[in-house]
């Protein structure tokens, strides 16, 4: 069976989880929510710390949600997230999206948020998601698109950030411009009933600017992404420090604005 060949670019440093734990079903899966029914059985792939997973479980009180992740260490946090909300219709397991350990037609919804950009074979991943989805069910995928991100003001260091991130992510085996490719990948995976949309996150208020710039400034110097950038020869520690400061400079500007474009597909099996 196919196995994961890509390296997860971000890792689970605190600066990464600062972003991941902010994510909710409302701000990250709104395109899916209108299709949910209380009885549904959902597979949440790449669940990370479990905030979206827990939201989905609360939305299907008569159903069940299984959250899976390729990194075993993050699942304890996901379990704690669900337990803290008193949810008893959710469980968690380690899984590789390229070869899911579930029978055909197991789930009403198979969901993945910010996952396919990090995997080695997104088309095979979608084939597996289709396989374990029941007839009439939904495959729901949302991924950001780094080259389509937009911001103002435009300190030169953020151009350096984007160029570096694209190089590191692709060297790790992923595709950081996944959002624009989701429909194409779904068609190659054999999916035919596809609704393709897009949505954004936008950060502009003082609190949003401080949060977004701070987590990227920290991630640029102290995460697995930073380590891989240096170890693979894509950047020096000094260059990372300069990019980190560019993030902080952007965040200090009163007129600063940042938009993250996401591609989305909702596919009926």
Secondary structure, 3 states (H helix, E strand, C coil): CCCCCCCCCCCCCHHHHHHHCCCCHHHHCHHHHCCCCCCCEEEEECCCCCHHHHHHHHHCCCCEEEEEECCHHHHHHHHHHHHHCCCCCEEEEECCCCCCCCCCCCEEEEEEECCHHHCCCHHHHHHHHHHHEEEEEEEEEEEECHHHCEEECCCHHHHHHHHHHHHHHHHCCCCCCCHHHHHHHHHHCCCCEEEEEEEEEEECCHHHHHHHHHHHHHHHHHCHHHHHHHHCCCCCHHHHHHHHHHHHHHHHCCCCEEEEEEEEEEEEC
